[in-house]
């Protein structure tokens, strides 16, 4: 085996059996972790990561099948699992293996069988070698030497330990079998109670069904009697309606004949009125055409006069606008010339300002030079005795510089005078330009005033044209009003004719409605007769369906009784098997007790 201990998780709710298995596995050099229910098993498996899991099926909080499924569906999918349970039926074994278990060991168990399964799953190669070497190890051994007292004592201890372990295993097996029997008895008791409850429920349902069947049959008889009476009453009413319909048909035929005579009279009257209306409409059309022709001639004359007057005004305004445009062009040329002079003046001023800035810069440099010379002079005064000759030359240099300064000051005064004269000249030019600008603005105002007067004159002429158009519109509206009155009169006549026609149509519609009503009543009578026939057929079908339901119910009751009898026999068979198993276990327990008593003796 490997030097590292393998970890095994034992999940068992019986404390004595759990401790027994733990002790036996620790003696075999395994590291064992135990859990008493399903939740503990999941938590300890996540914490300790065992190499193998021994899992009981009947554990609290969560059964072994569910725990096995969770292990195989999660991170422990590759960990081998041995089902360790007293439920050893083929169905239980198959269910455990289907849920992911790798082996199945039944209780009561044999320790070598459990250890063999563990070695087979944890050390498959070594276990295979041991199985191959097993026949070789069974060769005849030499005659052993007589044991010593120490060996005999040790052997007796081992026998006592073996006996103790076997007793614990027997107790565990007996306890597991007892629990299994109790569980099966409890399940049988629950099943018996459930079957008894189902039998009571079925008996109650059968009683209710019998009552309901009796009630339905009484209701069906009452309904059949009522339906027969209703059908007879409806047939009598249908006969009366048929007689009444014949009388109404004769009356309608007489009304139809009178209606046709009235229609012929109205058609002749309508033809006369239509001929008169056509004659009036033709005369009215001719009168309207004559009036429209006269109005068109008047409108054409007025439009021609307006066009001539508007054309003359337009030419006059175009001439004035042309003159104004020429004057404006001249003024714009003058403005451009003044702008050019102002631009040159601005350039000259910029040039003089640049010269003034250059002179200011030279003056600043001169002042800096004087400051530097003053500092130097202070220094030379401190060294006057040592540099007498230098002082003389410095004085000469200062005199020369003073003369330069005076000359520069004179030049600056002359430049200032020139700049002042230039400034005065520029101011004079600016004043001249301002006067010219004021004069141009006055001329522009005068032109604007002239344009405003022209606009006023144009507005006045447009107002006069609007007044004339309004007068013409009023005259046309008056003529249209007269035409509308005449048209309204004609429409009133037409409406009267239409009303007469509408009344005729209303009479026709009423007659058509009567005809439709008769047809509907005939269809309704036919539909009612069809419904009565259908209801008869439906009642017959209901009687047949009820008989079929009764037959099926009787068949279902027979099947239910047969099923209950089969289940009762099955329960009796299971109780008999349990009784035999209980007797066998009691016999085995007595035999083990007798054996232990003999051994102790």
C-alpha positions as CSV (number, residue, x, y, z in Angstrom):
1,X,0.0,0.0,0.0
2,X,1.0,3.7,-0.3
3,X,2.9,5.4,2.6
4,X,0.2,8.1,2.7
5,X,-2.9,7.2,4.8
6,X,-6.1,7.0,2.7
7,X,-9.0,9.0,4.2
8,X,-12.4,7.2,4.5
9,X,-15.7,8.9,5.3
10,X,-18.1,6.6,7.2
11,X,-21.8,7.8,7.2
12,X,-23.8,5.7,9.7
13,X,-26.5,6.8,12.2
14,X,-26.0,3.8,14.6
15,X,-23.3,5.0,17.1
16,X,-22.1,1.5,18.1
17,X,-21.8,0.2,14.5
18,X,-20.2,3.5,13.4
19,X,-17.5,3.2,16.2
20,X,-16.9,-0.5,15.4
21,X,-16.3,0.2,11.7
22,X,-14.1,3.2,12.6
23,X,-12.0,1.1,15.0
24,X,-11.6,-1.7,12.5
25,X,-10.5,0.7,9.6
26,X,-8.1,2.5,11.9
27,X,-6.5,-0.8,12.8
28,X,-6.0,-1.3,9.1
29,X,-4.0,2.0,9.0
30,X,-6.8,4.2,7.4
31,X,-7.6,7.8,8.4
32,X,-11.4,7.7,9.3
33,X,-13.9,10.6,9.4
34,X,-17.5,9.9,10.6
35,X,-20.9,11.5,10.0
36,X,-24.3,10.6,11.6
37,X,-26.7,12.2,9.0
38,X,-26.9,13.3,5.4
39,X,-26.1,17.0,6.0
40,X,-23.0,16.2,8.1
41,X,-21.9,13.8,5.4
42,X,-22.0,16.6,2.7
43,X,-20.2,19.1,5.0
44,X,-17.4,16.8,6.0
45,X,-16.9,15.5,2.5
46,X,-16.3,19.1,1.3
47,X,-14.0,19.8,4.2
48,X,-11.8,16.6,4.4
49,X,-12.0,15.4,0.7
50,X,-12.0,11.6,1.5
51,X,-10.6,9.0,-0.9
52,X,-13.6,6.7,-0.3
53,X,-17.1,7.0,1.2
54,X,-19.0,4.2,3.2
55,X,-22.7,5.3,3.0
56,X,-25.7,3.9,4.9
57,X,-29.1,4.4,3.2
58,X,-31.4,4.9,6.1
59,X,-29.9,8.0,7.7
60,X,-31.6,11.1,9.2
61,X,-32.3,14.4,7.4
62,X,-31.5,13.1,4.0
63,X,-31.6,9.5,2.7
64,X,-28.5,7.7,1.3
65,X,-29.8,7.7,-2.3
66,X,-30.0,11.6,-2.3
67,X,-26.6,12.0,-0.7
68,X,-25.1,9.6,-3.3
69,X,-26.7,11.6,-6.2
70,X,-25.3,14.9,-4.8
71,X,-21.8,13.4,-4.4
72,X,-21.8,12.1,-8.0
73,X,-23.2,15.3,-9.4
74,X,-20.7,17.6,-7.7
75,X,-16.9,17.8,-7.0
76,X,-16.9,14.2,-5.5
77,X,-18.0,12.6,-8.8
78,X,-14.7,10.5,-9.0
79,X,-14.7,9.4,-5.3
80,X,-15.7,5.7,-5.0
81,X,-18.8,5.0,-2.8
82,X,-19.7,1.8,-1.0
83,X,-23.4,1.4,0.0
84,X,-23.5,-0.1,3.5
85,X,-27.1,-1.0,4.4
86,X,-29.4,-3.7,5.8
87,X,-31.7,-3.3,2.7
88,X,-30.3,-6.0,0.6
89,X,-33.1,-6.8,-1.9
90,X,-32.1,-6.9,-5.6
91,X,-34.2,-3.7,-6.2
92,X,-32.3,-1.8,-3.5
93,X,-28.9,-3.0,-4.8
94,X,-29.8,-2.1,-8.3
95,X,-31.1,1.4,-7.2
96,X,-28.0,2.1,-5.2
97,X,-25.7,1.2,-8.1
98,X,-27.9,3.2,-10.6
99,X,-27.4,6.3,-8.4
100,X,-23.6,6.1,-8.7
101,X,-22.4,3.7,-6.0
102,X,-19.4,1.6,-6.9
103,X,-20.1,-1.4,-4.5
104,X,-22.8,-2.7,-2.1
105,X,-22.2,-4.4,1.3
106,X,-25.2,-5.7,3.1
107,X,-25.7,-5.7,6.9
108,X,-25.0,-7.7,9.0
109,X,-21.6,-7.6,7.4
110,X,-18.4,-9.6,7.4
111,X,-15.3,-7.5,8.1
112,X,-13.1,-9.2,5.5
113,X,-15.8,-8.6,2.8
114,X,-15.9,-4.8,3.6
115,X,-12.1,-4.6,3.7
116,X,-11.8,-6.5,0.5
117,X,-14.2,-4.0,-1.2
118,X,-12.2,-1.1,0.2
119,X,-8.9,-2.5,-1.0
120,X,-10.4,-3.3,-4.4
121,X,-11.5,0.3,-4.9
122,X,-8.5,2.1,-3.4
123,X,-5.7,-0.2,-4.4
124,X,-6.9,-2.0,-7.5
125,X,-3.5,-3.1,-8.7
126,X,-2.3,-4.5,-5.3
127,X,-5.6,-6.2,-4.7
128,X,-5.4,-7.9,-8.2
129,X,-1.9,-9.2,-7.3
130,X,-3.1,-10.5,-4.0
131,X,-5.9,-12.3,-5.7
132,X,-3.4,-13.9,-8.1
133,X,-1.1,-14.9,-5.3
134,X,-3.8,-16.3,-3.1
135,X,-3.6,-20.0,-4.4
136,X,0.2,-20.1,-3.9
137,X,-0.2,-19.0,-0.3
138,X,-2.4,-22.1,0.4
139,X,0.5,-24.6,0.0
140,X,1.1,-27.1,3.0
141,X,3.0,-25.5,5.8
142,X,5.5,-27.3,8.1
143,X,4.3,-28.7,11.5
144,X,4.2,-25.8,14.0
145,X,6.2,-25.9,17.2
146,X,4.3,-26.0,20.5
147,X,3.2,-22.5,21.5
148,X,4.7,-20.8,24.6
149,X,2.7,-19.4,27.5
150,X,3.1,-15.8,26.2
151,X,1.9,-16.9,22.8
152,X,-1.1,-18.7,24.3
153,X,-1.9,-15.6,26.3
154,X,-1.7,-13.4,23.2
155,X,-3.9,-15.9,21.3
156,X,-6.5,-15.9,24.1
157,X,-6.6,-12.1,24.0
158,X,-7.0,-12.1,20.2
159,X,-9.8,-14.7,20.5
160,X,-11.5,-12.6,23.2
161,X,-11.2,-9.5,21.0
162,X,-12.5,-11.5,18.0
163,X,-15.4,-12.7,20.1
164,X,-16.1,-9.2,21.4
165,X,-16.0,-7.9,17.8
166,X,-18.3,-10.7,16.6
167,X,-20.7,-10.0,19.4
168,X,-20.8,-6.3,18.5
169,X,-21.2,-7.2,14.8
170,X,-24.0,-9.6,15.7
171,X,-25.7,-6.9,17.8
172,X,-25.3,-4.4,15.0
173,X,-26.7,-6.9,12.5
174,X,-29.6,-7.7,14.8
175,X,-30.3,-4.0,15.4
176,X,-30.2,-3.3,11.7
177,X,-32.5,-6.2,10.9
178,X,-34.8,-5.0,13.7
179,X,-34.9,-1.5,12.3
180,X,-35.5,-2.9,8.8
181,X,-38.4,-5.0,10.1
182,X,-39.8,-2.1,12.0
183,X,-39.5,0.0,8.9
184,X,-41.2,-2.6,6.7
185,X,-44.0,-3.1,9.3
186,X,-44.5,0.6,9.5
187,X,-44.7,0.8,5.7
188,X,-47.2,-2.1,5.7
189,X,-49.3,-0.4,8.4
190,X,-49.3,2.9,6.4
191,X,-50.2,1.0,3.2
192,X,-53.0,-0.9,5.1
193,X,-54.4,2.4,6.4
194,X,-54.1,4.0,3.0
195,X,-56.0,1.0,1.4
196,X,-58.7,1.1,4.1
197,X,-59.1,4.9,3.5
198,X,-59.3,4.3,-0.2
199,X,-61.9,1.5,0.3
200,X,-63.9,3.9,2.5
201,X,-63.6,6.7,-0.1
202,X,-64.7,4.3,-2.9
203,X,-67.6,3.1,-0.8
204,X,-68.7,6.7,-0.1
205,X,-68.2,7.6,-3.8
206,X,-70.3,4.6,-4.9
207,X,-73.0,5.6,-2.4
208,X,-73.0,9.2,-3.8
209,X,-73.0,7.8,-7.3
210,X,-76.0,5.7,-6.6
211,X,-77.8,8.7,-5.1
212,X,-76.8,10.8,-8.0
213,X,-77.9,8.1,-10.5
214,X,-81.3,7.9,-8.8
215,X,-81.6,11.7,-8.8
216,X,-80.6,11.9,-12.5
217,X,-83.1,9.2,-13.5
218,X,-85.9,11.1,-11.8
219,X,-84.8,14.4,-13.3
220,X,-84.5,12.7,-16.8
221,X,-88.1,11.4,-16.4
222,X,-89.4,14.8,-15.4
223,X,-87.4,16.5,-18.2
224,X,-88.8,14.0,-20.8
225,X,-92.4,14.6,-19.6
226,X,-91.8,18.4,-19.7
227,X,-90.1,18.2,-23.1
228,X,-93.0,16.1,-24.5
229,X,-95.5,18.7,-23.3
230,X,-93.4,21.6,-24.6
231,X,-93.1,19.9,-28.0
232,X,-96.8,19.3,-28.2
233,X,-97.4,23.0,-27.3
234,X,-94.9,24.2,-29.9
235,X,-96.5,22.0,-32.6
236,X,-100.0,23.5,-31.7
237,X,-98.5,27.0,-31.9
238,X,-96.8,26.2,-35.2
239,X,-100.2,25.1,-36.7
240,X,-101.8,28.3,-35.5
241,X,-99.0,30.4,-36.9
242,X,-99.3,28.6,-40.2
243,X,-103.0,29.5,-40.4
244,X,-102.2,33.1,-39.4
245,X,-99.4,33.3,-41.9
246,X,-101.8,32.3,-44.7
247,X,-104.2,35.1,-43.8
248,X,-101.4,37.6,-43.6
249,X,-100.1,36.5,-47.0
250,X,-103.5,37.2,-48.5
251,X,-103.5,40.7,-46.9
252,X,-100.0,41.4,-48.1
253,X,-100.9,40.4,-51.6
254,X,-103.7,42.9,-51.6
255,X,-101.3,45.6,-50.2
256,X,-98.7,44.7,-52.9
257,X,-101.3,45.2,-55.6
258,X,-102.3,48.6,-54.1
259,X,-98.6,49.5,-53.8
260,X,-97.9,48.8,-57.4
261,X,-100.8,51.0,-58.5
262,X,-99.4,53.8,-56.3
263,X,-96.0,53.3,-57.8
264,X,-97.3,53.7,-61.3
265,X,-99.1,56.9,-60.4
266,X,-96.0,58.3,-58.6
267,X,-93.8,57.3,-61.6
268,X,-96.1,59.3,-64.0
269,X,-96.0,62.3,-61.6
270,X,-92.2,62.0,-61.3
271,X,-91.8,62.0,-65.1
272,X,-93.9,65.2,-65.4
273,X,-91.9,66.9,-62.6
274,X,-88.6,65.9,-64.2
275,X,-89.6,67.4,-67.6
276,X,-90.6,70.7,-65.9
277,X,-87.4,70.7,-63.8
278,X,-85.3,70.1,-67.0
279,X,-87.0,73.0,-68.7
280,X,-86.4,75.3,-65.7
281,X,-82.8,74.2,-65.4
282,X,-82.1,74.9,-69.1
283,X,-83.6,78.4,-68.8
284,X,-81.6,79.1,-65.7
285,X,-78.4,77.8,-67.3
286,X,-78.8,80.1,-70.2
287,X,-79.5,83.1,-67.9
288,X,-76.4,82.3,-65.8
289,X,-74.3,81.9,-68.9
290,X,-75.4,85.4,-70.2
291,X,-74.7,87.0,-66.8
292,X,-71.3,85.3,-66.5
293,X,-70.4,86.5,-70.1
294,X,-71.2,90.1,-69.1
295,X,-69.3,89.8,-65.9
296,X,-66.3,88.3,-67.8
297,X,-66.3,91.3,-70.2
298,X,-66.5,93.8,-67.3
299,X,-63.7,92.0,-65.5
300,X,-61.5,91.9,-68.6
301,X,-62.0,95.8,-69.1
302,X,-61.1,96.4,-65.5
303,X,-58.1,94.2,-65.6
304,X,-56.8,95.9,-68.8
305,X,-57.1,99.3,-67.1
306,X,-55.4,98.1,-64.0
307,X,-52.6,96.5,-66.1
308,X,-52.0,99.8,-68.0
309,X,-52.0,101.9,-64.8
310,X,-49.8,99.5,-62.9
311,X,-47.3,99.3,-65.9
312,X,-47.0,103.1,-66.0
313,X,-46.4,103.3,-62.3
314,X,-43.9,100.5,-62.6
315,X,-41.9,102.3,-65.3
316,X,-41.9,105.5,-63.3
317,X,-40.7,103.7,-60.2
318,X,-38.0,101.9,-62.3
319,X,-36.7,105.2,-63.7
320,X,-36.6,106.7,-60.2
321,X,-34.8,103.6,-58.9
322,X,-32.3,103.8,-61.7
323,X,-31.5,107.4,-60.9
324,X,-31.1,106.6,-57.3
325,X,-28.9,103.6,-58.2
326,X,-26.6,105.9,-60.2
327,X,-26.5,108.5,-57.4
328,X,-25.7,105.7,-54.9
329,X,-22.9,104.4,-57.2
330,X,-21.3,107.8,-57.3
331,X,-21.6,108.2,-53.5
332,X,-20.1,104.7,-53.1
333,X,-17.1,105.7,-55.4
334,X,-16.6,108.8,-53.3
335,X,-16.8,106.7,-50.1
336,X,-14.2,104.3,-51.5
337,X,-11.9,107.2,-52.3
338,X,-12.3,108.6,-48.7
339,X,-11.7,105.1,-47.3
340,X,-8.5,104.9,-49.4
341,X,-7.3,108.3,-48.1
342,X,-8.2,107.2,-44.5
343,X,-6.3,104.0,-45.0
344,X,-3.2,105.9,-46.2
345,X,-3.5,108.3,-43.3
346,X,-3.7,105.3,-40.9
347,X,-0.6,103.8,-42.5
348,X,1.3,107.2,-42.1
349,X,0.2,107.4,-38.5
350,X,1.3,103.8,-37.9
351,X,4.7,104.6,-39.4
352,X,5.1,107.7,-37.2
353,X,4.1,105.7,-34.1
354,X,6.7,103.0,-35.1
355,X,9.4,105.7,-35.3
356,X,8.3,107.1,-31.9
357,X,8.5,103.7,-30.4
358,X,12.1,103.3,-31.8
359,X,13.0,106.6,-30.3
360,X,11.5,105.6,-27.0
361,X,13.5,102.4,-27.1
362,X,16.7,104.4,-27.8
363,X,15.9,106.7,-24.9
364,X,15.4,103.7,-22.6
365,X,18.7,102.3,-23.6
366,X,20.4,105.7,-23.0
367,X,18.9,105.9,-19.6
368,X,20.1,102.3,-18.8
369,X,23.6,103.4,-20.1
370,X,23.5,106.5,-17.8
371,X,22.5,104.3,-14.8
372,X,25.3,101.9,-15.6
373,X,27.8,104.9,-15.9
374,X,26.5,106.3,-12.6
375,X,27.3,103.0,-10.9
376,X,30.7,102.9,-12.6
377,X,31.2,106.5,-11.5
378,X,30.6,105.6,-7.9
379,X,33.1,102.8,-8.1
380,X,35.7,105.1,-9.7
381,X,35.3,107.7,-7.0
382,X,36.2,105.1,-4.4
383,X,39.4,104.4,-6.5
384,X,40.0,108.0,-7.5
385,X,43.6,108.3,-6.1
386,X,44.7,105.2,-7.9
387,X,43.2,106.1,-11.2
388,X,43.8,109.8,-11.7
389,X,44.7,109.5,-15.3
390,X,41.7,107.3,-15.9
391,X,39.5,109.9,-14.2
392,X,40.7,112.6,-16.6
393,X,40.0,110.5,-19.6
394,X,36.6,109.5,-18.1
395,X,35.7,113.2,-17.7
396,X,36.6,113.9,-21.3
397,X,34.4,110.9,-22.3
398,X,31.6,112.2,-20.1
399,X,31.8,115.7,-21.8
400,X,31.7,114.0,-25.1
401,X,28.7,111.9,-24.0
402,X,27.0,115.0,-22.6
403,X,27.4,116.7,-25.9
404,X,25.9,113.6,-27.6
405,X,23.0,113.7,-25.1
406,X,22.4,117.4,-25.8
407,X,22.5,116.7,-29.5
408,X,20.1,113.8,-29.0
409,X,17.8,116.0,-26.8
410,X,17.8,118.6,-29.6
411,X,16.9,115.9,-32.2
412,X,14.1,114.6,-30.0
413,X,12.7,118.1,-29.6
414,X,12.8,118.6,-33.4
415,X,11.1,115.1,-33.8
416,X,8.4,116.1,-31.2
417,X,7.8,119.3,-33.1
418,X,7.5,117.4,-36.4
419,X,5.2,114.8,-34.7
420,X,3.0,117.6,-33.3
421,X,2.8,119.3,-36.7
422,X,1.9,115.9,-38.3
423,X,-0.7,115.3,-35.6
424,X,-2.3,118.7,-36.2
425,X,-2.3,118.0,-40.0
426,X,-3.9,114.6,-39.4
427,X,-6.6,116.2,-37.1
428,X,-7.3,118.7,-39.8
429,X,-7.7,116.0,-42.3
430,X,-10.0,114.0,-39.9
431,X,-12.2,117.1,-39.4
432,X,-12.4,117.5,-43.2
433,X,-13.4,113.8,-43.5
434,X,-16.0,114.2,-40.8
435,X,-17.6,117.2,-42.6
436,X,-17.7,115.2,-45.8
437,X,-19.2,112.2,-44.0
438,X,-21.9,114.4,-42.4
439,X,-22.7,115.8,-45.8
440,X,-23.0,112.3,-47.3
441,X,-25.2,111.2,-44.5
442,X,-27.5,114.2,-45.1
443,X,-27.7,113.3,-48.8
444,X,-28.5,109.7,-47.8
445,X,-31.2,110.9,-45.5
446,X,-32.7,113.0,-48.3
447,X,-32.6,110.0,-50.6
448,X,-34.3,107.8,-47.9
449,X,-37.0,110.5,-47.5
450,X,-37.6,110.5,-51.3
451,X,-37.8,106.7,-51.3
452,X,-40.2,106.8,-48.3
453,X,-42.5,109.3,-50.2
454,X,-42.4,106.9,-53.2
455,X,-43.4,104.0,-51.0
456,X,-46.2,106.1,-49.5
457,X,-47.5,106.9,-53.0
458,X,-47.2,103.2,-53.9
459,X,-49.1,102.2,-50.8
460,X,-51.8,104.8,-51.6
461,X,-52.2,103.5,-55.1
462,X,-52.4,99.9,-53.7
463,X,-55.1,101.0,-51.2
464,X,-57.1,102.6,-54.1
465,X,-56.7,99.3,-56.1
466,X,-57.9,97.3,-53.1
467,X,-61.0,99.6,-52.6
468,X,-61.9,99.2,-56.3
469,X,-61.4,95.4,-55.9
470,X,-63.6,95.4,-52.8
471,X,-66.3,97.3,-54.6
472,X,-66.1,94.8,-57.5
473,X,-66.1,91.9,-55.1
474,X,-69.3,93.3,-53.3
475,X,-71.0,93.6,-56.6
476,X,-70.1,90.1,-57.5
477,X,-71.2,88.8,-54.1
478,X,-74.6,90.5,-54.5
479,X,-75.0,88.8,-57.9
480,X,-73.9,85.5,-56.4
481,X,-76.3,86.0,-53.4
482,X,-79.2,86.4,-55.9
483,X,-78.0,83.3,-57.7
484,X,-77.8,81.4,-54.4
485,X,-81.4,82.4,-53.5
486,X,-82.6,81.2,-56.8
487,X,-80.6,78.0,-56.4
488,X,-82.0,77.5,-52.8
489,X,-85.5,77.9,-54.2
490,X,-84.7,75.2,-56.8
491,X,-83.1,73.0,-54.2
492,X,-86.3,73.3,-52.0
493,X,-88.4,72.2,-55.0
494,X,-85.9,69.3,-55.5
495,X,-86.1,68.4,-51.8
496,X,-89.9,68.3,-52.0
497,X,-89.7,65.9,-54.9
498,X,-87.0,63.8,-53.1
499,X,-89.2,63.7,-50.0
500,X,-92.1,62.4,-52.1
501,X,-89.8,59.8,-53.6
502,X,-88.4,59.0,-50.1
503,X,-92.0,58.3,-48.8
504,X,-92.6,56.0,-51.8
505,X,-89.3,54.2,-51.0
506,X,-90.2,54.0,-47.3
507,X,-93.5,52.2,-48.3
508,X,-91.4,49.9,-50.5
509,X,-88.9,49.3,-47.7
510,X,-91.8,48.5,-45.2
511,X,-93.2,46.0,-47.7
512,X,-89.7,44.5,-48.2
513,X,-89.3,44.3,-44.4
514,X,-92.6,42.5,-44.1
515,X,-91.6,40.1,-46.8
516,X,-88.2,39.5,-45.0
517,X,-90.0,39.1,-41.7
518,X,-92.3,36.4,-43.2
519,X,-89.3,34.6,-44.6
520,X,-87.5,34.9,-41.3
521,X,-90.5,33.5,-39.4
522,X,-90.7,30.6,-41.9
523,X,-87.0,29.9,-41.4
524,X,-87.4,30.2,-37.6
525,X,-90.3,27.7,-37.7
526,X,-88.2,25.3,-39.8
527,X,-85.2,25.8,-37.4
528,X,-87.4,25.2,-34.4
529,X,-88.7,22.0,-35.9
530,X,-85.1,21.0,-36.7
531,X,-84.1,21.8,-33.1
532,X,-87.0,19.7,-31.7
533,X,-85.8,16.8,-33.9
534,X,-82.3,17.4,-32.7
535,X,-83.4,17.5,-29.0
536,X,-85.2,14.2,-29.5
537,X,-82.0,12.7,-31.0
538,X,-79.9,14.3,-28.2
539,X,-82.2,12.8,-25.5
540,X,-81.9,9.4,-27.1
541,X,-78.1,9.8,-27.3
542,X,-78.0,10.9,-23.6
543,X,-80.0,7.8,-22.6
544,X,-77.5,5.6,-24.5
545,X,-74.5,7.4,-23.0
546,X,-76.0,7.0,-19.5
547,X,-76.4,3.3,-20.1
548,X,-72.8,3.1,-21.4
549,X,-71.5,5.0,-18.3
550,X,-73.4,2.6,-16.1
551,X,-71.8,-0.3,-17.9
552,X,-68.3,1.2,-17.6
553,X,-68.9,2.1,-13.9
554,X,-69.9,-1.5,-13.2
555,X,-66.8,-2.7,-15.1
556,X,-64.5,-0.2,-13.2
557,X,-66.0,-1.4,-9.8
558,X,-65.3,-5.0,-10.7
559,X,-61.7,-4.1,-11.6
560,X,-61.3,-2.1,-8.4
561,X,-62.6,-5.0,-6.3
562,X,-60.2,-7.4,-8.1
563,X,-57.3,-5.0,-7.6
564,X,-58.1,-4.6,-3.9
565,X,-58.3,-8.3,-3.5
566,X,-54.9,-8.7,-5.2
567,X,-53.3,-6.1,-3.0
568,X,-54.9,-7.7,0.1
569,X,-53.4,-11.0,-0.9
570,X,-50.0,-9.3,-1.6
571,X,-50.1,-7.7,1.9
572,X,-50.9,-11.0,3.5
573,X,-48.0,-12.6,1.6
574,X,-45.6,-9.9,2.7
575,X,-46.9,-10.2,6.4
576,X,-46.3,-13.9,6.1
577,X,-42.8,-13.4,4.8
578,X,-42.1,-10.9,7.6
579,X,-43.4,-13.3,10.2
580,X,-41.1,-16.0,8.8
581,X,-38.1,-13.6,8.7
582,X,-38.9,-12.5,12.3
583,X,-39.1,-16.2,13.4
584,X,-35.8,-16.9,11.6
585,X,-34.1,-14.0,13.2
586,X,-35.4,-15.0,16.7
587,X,-34.1,-18.5,16.1
588,X,-30.7,-17.2,15.0
589,X,-30.6,-14.9,18.0
590,X,-31.4,-17.8,20.3
591,X,-28.8,-20.0,18.6
592,X,-26.2,-17.2,19.0
593,X,-27.2,-16.7,22.6
594,X,-26.9,-20.5,23.2
595,X,-23.5,-20.6,21.5
596,X,-22.2,-17.6,23.5
597,X,-23.5,-19.2,26.7
598,X,-21.7,-22.5,25.8
599,X,-18.6,-20.6,24.9
600,X,-18.6,-18.7,28.2
601,X,-19.2,-21.9,30.1
